[in-house]
């Protein structure tokens, strides 16, 4: 590969110039060089065809009339130029196809599956170049697949995320497609120009025949009408022959050019799609931008998936228990609602008993005072009065014990419920 800085030729597998150390980029004048080559070949072929062979050896008057004339020669030359352009396009397509088939071999696919790291970018590019050189693929460094792989690996050093690399890959795919379409611009111009030249020849021939006939009308003499008529008609027919022959030659010449260019463009577009699929399947998944972060992300995803599976299994196991608890809580709620009227009645009875006991307690001191007064007045025995006080205290204690026992029974019933 030729260095653009010092113009020294380097091996095809070289990455940097062996003389000045400059990065070897592809030359942008390939299409221009093919254009000049095709033009020179078309001029040489046209000259040889008209001057040497085979037109001078052809004895058919119709072919001589068809190809004779400046417009016919121009149409023939442009047709040859277009065909040579299609030929050089086919050579480029053949190079792209060979490179793609070489990358599809098992040796390179296994090498890509091992992963490409930032520290191994230069060694990997050199490895791919040496492999293609061993396969005897000439000028593989200008192929679309090798250029795309080389650029993506160069961007791998400075781009921190794989998403950005994917976006750069999309931009490169658009550039390659636009370059393919722009390469057919001149061929499309020639496809349109050749029929237009045929119509120009038609107009020129008709104009020439009309000019011959008008000259005859001006110089016509009655004495020699017959001979002048024959000469005038000869000029008119020669002009008409030029008109129709140029149109016929232009239309016949443009058909194979359109057919071959359309088939070649379709093949190149299909190859571009295959190259994009290859890069998406084999290249981008094996690029390791940050190996440590990728490993950490993979381990984190594995642990999260394990935790998710454990949570799902635990929920599946505890689902029957939760269902039974919810059912039992509903039953318990129904029982509590059913016992609320009984508890309300029981609490009302207890409150009523407490109120009656408090009334009894408030009345008992007055009775005792009146009895003591009567005892003092009637001189009653003090032992009898003590016995009466003791009886009243015993009755109060028994009532308190019964009330406490009833409260204990109610609390026990609540606990059982």
C-alpha positions in Angstrom: 0.0 0.0 0.0 1.4 3.4 -1.0 2.0 6.0 1.8 0.3 9.3 1.1 3.0 11.2 3.0 6.3 9.8 1.6 4.9 7.9 -1.5 6.7 4.7 -0.5 5.1 1.4 -1.3 4.5 -0.8 1.8 3.3 -4.4 2.2 -0.5 -4.9 2.1 -0.6 -6.1 5.7 1.3 -3.0 7.0 -0.6 -0.6 9.3 2.0 2.2 9.5 4.5 3.3 6.8 7.8 1.5 7.2 9.7 4.7 6.2 8.0 7.6 8.0 5.7 5.8 10.4 2.5 7.5 9.0 -0.8 5.7 9.4 -1.6 4.1 6.0 -5.0 5.4 4.9 -6.8 4.3 1.8 -6.3 6.4 -1.3 -9.4 8.4 -2.3 -8.4 8.6 -6.0 -9.3 5.0 -6.9 -12.6 6.0 -8.7 -10.9 8.8 -10.5 -8.1 6.5 -11.7 -10.6 4.0 -13.0 -12.4 6.8 -14.8 -9.3 7.9 -16.6 -8.3 4.3 -17.5 -11.7 3.6 -18.9 -11.7 6.8 -21.0 -8.3 6.1 -22.4 -9.3 2.5 -23.2 -12.5 3.7 -24.9 -10.6 6.2 -27.1 -8.0 3.5 -28.1 -10.7 0.9 -28.8 -12.8 3.4 -30.9 -9.8 4.5 -32.9 -8.7 1.0 -33.6 -12.3 0.0 -34.5 -12.7 2.7 -37.0 -9.2 2.9 -38.5 -7.7 -0.5 -38.2 -10.2 -3.3 -37.6 -12.8 -4.5 -38.0 -14.8 -1.7 -39.7 -12.4 -1.2 -42.6 -12.6 -5.0 -43.4 -16.4 -5.0 -43.3 -17.9 -4.9 -46.8 -21.6 -4.3 -45.8 -22.8 -0.9 -46.9 -25.5 -0.9 -44.3 -23.0 -1.2 -41.4 -20.8 1.5 -42.9 -23.9 3.8 -43.2 -24.9 2.9 -39.7 -21.5 3.6 -38.1 -20.4 6.4 -40.4 -20.6 10.0 -39.3 -19.4 12.1 -36.5 -22.4 11.6 -34.3 -22.3 7.8 -34.8 -18.6 7.8 -33.9 -19.4 9.9 -30.8 -22.2 7.5 -29.8 -19.9 4.5 -30.2 -17.1 6.1 -28.2 -19.4 7.0 -25.3 -20.9 3.5 -25.3 -17.4 2.0 -25.1 -16.6 4.4 -22.2 -19.7 3.4 -20.3 -18.9 -0.3 -20.8 -15.4 0.1 -19.6 -16.7 1.9 -16.5 -19.0 -1.0 -15.8 -16.0 -3.4 -16.3 -13.9 -1.6 -13.7 -16.9 -1.5 -11.3 -17.2 -5.3 -11.7 -13.5 -5.7 -10.9 -14.0 -3.7 -7.6 -17.1 -5.9 -6.8 -15.0 -9.0 -7.4 -12.4 -7.8 -4.9 -15.1 -7.0 -2.3 -16.6 -10.4 -2.8 -13.3 -12.2 -2.4 -12.5 -10.3 0.8 -15.9 -11.1 2.2 -15.6 -14.8 1.5 -12.2 -14.8 3.1 -13.6 -13.3 6.3 -16.3 -15.9 6.4 -13.8 -18.7 6.7 -13.7 -20.6 9.9 -10.2 -19.4 10.9 -11.1 -15.8 11.1 -14.5 -16.4 12.6 -12.9 -18.4 15.4 -10.4 -15.7 15.9 -13.1 -13.0 16.2 -15.1 -15.2 18.7 -12.1 -15.1 21.1 -12.8 -11.4 21.6 -11.0 -8.2 20.6 -9.6 -6.0 23.4 -8.2 -2.5 23.3 -4.6 -3.6 23.9 -4.8 -6.0 20.9 -6.1 -3.7 18.3 -2.9 -3.3 16.2 -2.0 -7.0 16.5 -5.5 -8.0 15.4 -5.4 -5.7 12.3 -2.0 -7.1 11.4 -3.4 -10.6 11.9 -6.3 -10.0 9.5 -4.0 -8.4 6.9 -1.5 -11.3 7.0 -4.4 -13.8 6.6 -5.7 -11.9 3.5 -2.2 -11.7 2.1 -1.8 -15.4 2.4 -5.0 -15.9 0.5 -3.4 -13.8 -2.3 -6.2 -11.2 -2.3 -4.7 -8.1 -4.0 -5.5 -4.6 -2.8 -7.7 -5.9 0.1 -7.0 -2.7 2.1 -9.5 -0.8 -0.1 -12.2 -3.4 0.4 -15.3 -2.2 2.3 -15.2 -5.0 4.9 -11.5 -4.6 5.8 -11.9 -0.8 6.0 -14.9 -1.0 8.2 -13.3 -3.5 10.5 -10.1 -1.4 10.6 -12.0 1.8 11.5 -14.1 0.2 14.1 -11.0 -1.2 15.8 -9.3 2.2 15.7 -12.4 3.8 17.3 -12.3 1.1 20.0 -9.4 2.9 21.6 -11.1 6.2 22.1 -14.8 5.4 22.4 -15.8 4.2 25.9 -19.2 2.6 25.1 -20.3 -0.1 22.7 -23.5 1.9 21.9 -21.4 4.7 20.4 -19.5 2.1 18.4 -22.7 0.8 17.1 -23.7 4.3 16.1 -20.4 4.8 14.3 -20.9 1.6 12.5 -24.3 2.8 11.2 -22.7 6.0 10.0 -20.0 4.0 8.2 -22.7 1.9 6.5 -24.5 5.0 5.3 -21.2 6.3 3.9 -20.5 3.1 2.0 -24.0 3.1 0.6 -23.8 6.7 -0.6 -20.3 6.0 -2.1 -21.8 3.1 -4.0 -24.6 5.3 -5.4 -22.2 8.1 -6.3 -20.0 5.7 -8.2 -22.8 5.2 -10.8 -23.3 8.9 -11.4 -21.2 9.1 -14.6 -22.7 5.8 -15.9 -26.2 7.2 -15.4 -25.2 10.4 -17.2 -23.9 8.4 -20.2 -27.0 6.3 -20.2 -29.0 9.5 -20.6 -26.5 11.2 -23.0 -26.3 8.4 -25.6 -30.1 8.4 -26.5 -30.0 12.2 -26.5 -27.1 12.1 -29.1 -29.3 9.8 -31.2 -32.1 12.3 -31.2 -29.6 15.1 -32.0 -28.5 13.0 -35.0 -32.1 12.6 -36.0 -32.6 16.4 -35.9 -29.4 16.9 -37.8 -30.3 14.4 -40.5 -33.8 15.8 -41.0 -32.3 19.3 -41.1 -29.8 18.2 -43.7 -32.4 16.6 -45.9 -34.6 19.7 -45.7 -31.7 21.8 -46.6 -30.9 19.7 -49.6 -34.5 19.9 -50.8 -34.7 23.6 -50.4 -31.5 24.1 -52.4 -33.0 22.0 -55.1 -36.1 24.2 -55.2 -34.1 27.4 -55.5 -31.9 26.1 -58.3 -34.5 24.1 -60.2 -34.6 24.7 -64.1 -37.4 23.5 -66.3 -35.0 22.2 -68.9 -33.3 19.6 -66.7 -35.9 18.8 -64.1 -35.4 15.1 -64.1 -31.7 15.1 -63.4 -32.0 17.7 -60.7 -34.8 15.9 -59.1 -32.8 12.7 -58.8 -29.8 14.5 -57.2 -32.1 16.4 -54.8 -33.8 13.2 -53.7 -30.5 11.6 -53.1 -29.5 14.4 -50.7 -32.8 14.1 -48.9 -32.6 10.4 -48.5 -29.0 10.6 -47.3 -30.0 13.1 -44.6 -32.9 10.9 -43.5 -30.6 7.9 -43.3 -28.3 9.8 -40.9 -31.3 10.7 -38.8 -32.7 7.2 -38.4 -29.3 5.5 -38.2 -28.1 7.6 -35.3 -31.3 7.0 -33.3 -31.1 3.3 -34.0 -27.5 3.1 -33.0 -28.0 5.1 -29.8 -31.0 3.0 -28.6 -29.2 -0.3 -29.4 -26.0 0.8 -27.6 -27.7 2.0 -24.4 -29.6 -1.3 -23.8 -26.6 -3.5 -22.7 -25.2 -0.6 -20.7 -28.4 -0.3 -18.7 -28.7 -4.0 -18.2 -25.2 -4.6 -17.1 -25.1 -1.6 -14.7 -28.4 -2.5 -13.1 -27.3 -6.1 -12.5 -23.9 -5.0 -11.1 -25.5 -2.4 -8.8 -27.9 -5.0 -7.4 -25.0 -7.4 -6.7 -23.1 -4.6 -4.9 -26.1 -3.6 -2.8 -26.6 -7.3 -1.8 -22.9 -7.6 -0.8 -23.2 -4.5 1.3 -26.1 -6.0 3.2 -24.1 -9.2 3.8 -21.2 -7.2 5.1 -23.5 -5.3 7.5 -24.9 -8.6 8.8 -21.4 -10.0 9.2 -20.3 -7.0 11.3 -23.4 -7.2 13.4 -23.1 -10.9 14.0 -19.3 -11.5 14.2 -17.6 -8.2 15.0 -19.6 -6.0 17.3 -20.6 -8.7 19.9 -16.9 -9.6 20.3 -15.7 -6.1 21.0 -14.6 -5.6 24.6 -14.6 -1.9 25.5 -14.2 -2.3 29.3 -13.7 -6.0 30.1 -13.8 -5.5 34.0 -17.1 -3.5 33.8 -18.6 -6.1 31.4 -17.6 -8.9 33.7 -19.1 -7.1 36.7 -22.3 -6.3 34.8 -22.6 -10.0 33.7 -22.1 -11.2 37.3 -24.6 -8.7 38.6 -27.1 -9.8 36.1 -26.6 -13.4 37.0 -27.1 -12.7 40.7 -30.2 -10.6 40.0 -31.6 -13.4 37.9 -30.8 -15.9 40.7 -32.5 -13.7 43.3 -35.5 -13.3 41.1 -35.8 -17.0 40.7 -35.5 -17.6 44.5 -38.2 -14.9 45.1 -40.6 -16.5 42.7 -40.0 -20.0 44.2 -40.5 -18.6 47.8 -43.7 -16.9 46.8 -45.0 -20.1 45.2 -44.2 -22.1 48.4 -45.7 -19.5 50.8 -48.8 -18.8 48.7 -50.9 -21.7 50.3 -49.9 -20.5 53.8 -50.9 -16.9 53.0 -54.2 -18.2 51.5 -55.0 -20.2 54.7 -54.1 -17.2 56.9 -56.4 -14.9 55.0 -59.2 -17.5 55.2 -58.7 -17.9 59.0 -58.6 -14.2 59.5 -61.9 -13.9 57.7 -63.4 -16.6 59.9 -62.0 -14.9 63.0 -63.4 -11.6 61.9 -66.9 -13.2 61.4 -66.7 -14.8 64.9 -65.7 -11.5 66.5 -68.6 -9.7 64.8 -71.0 -12.4 66.0 -69.7 -12.1 69.7 -70.0 -8.3 69.7 -73.8 -8.3 70.8 -73.0 -10.8 73.7 -70.1 -8.7 74.9 -72.2 -5.6 74.8 -74.9 -7.2 76.9 -72.4 -8.7 79.3 -70.7 -5.3 79.7 -74.1 -3.6 80.4 -74.9 -6.1 83.1 -71.5 -5.6 84.8 -71.9 -1.8 84.7 -75.4 -2.2 86.2 -74.1 -4.4 89.0 -71.4 -2.0 89.8 -73.8 0.9 90.0 -76.1 -1.1 92.4 -73.2 -2.1 94.6 -72.1 1.5 94.8 -75.6 2.5 95.9 -75.6 -0.2 98.5 -72.3 1.0 99.8 -73.5 4.6 100.0 -76.5 3.5 102.0 -74.8 1.2 104.5 -72.9 3.9 106.7 -76.3 5.7 107.4 -77.8 2.4 108.6 -74.9 1.6 110.8 -75.0 5.1 112.4 -78.7 4.8 113.2 -78.1 1.4 114.7 -75.3 2.6 116.8 -77.4 5.5 118.0 -80.2 3.1 118.9 -77.7 0.8 120.6 -76.3 3.6 122.7 -79.8 4.6 123.5 -81.1 1.1 124.2 -77.7 -0.1 125.7 -77.3 -2.9 123.3 -74.4 -5.5 123.8 -71.2 -4.5 122.0 -70.5 -8.0 120.9 -73.7 -8.2 118.9 -72.8 -4.9 117.1 -69.4 -6.3 116.2 -71.0 -9.4 114.8 -73.3 -7.3 112.6 -70.3 -5.3 111.2 -68.4 -8.4 110.5 -71.4 -9.9 108.6 -71.7 -6.8 106.4 -68.0 -6.9 105.6 -68.2 -10.6 104.6 -71.1 -9.9 102.3 -69.2 -7.1 100.6 -66.2 -9.3 100.1 -68.3 -12.1 98.6 -69.9 -9.7 96.1 -66.4 -8.5 95.1 -65.2 -12.1 94.7 -68.2 -13.0 92.5 -67.7 -9.9 90.4 -63.9 -10.7 89.9 -64.8 -14.3 89.0 -67.3 -13.1 86.4 -64.7 -10.8 84.9 -62.2 -13.7 84.8 -64.8 -15.8 83.0 -65.4 -13.1 80.5 -61.7 -12.6 79.8 -61.3 -16.4 79.5 -64.2 -16.6 77.0 -62.5 -13.8 75.0 -59.2 -15.6 74.9 -61.0 -18.8 73.8 -62.8 -16.9 71.1 
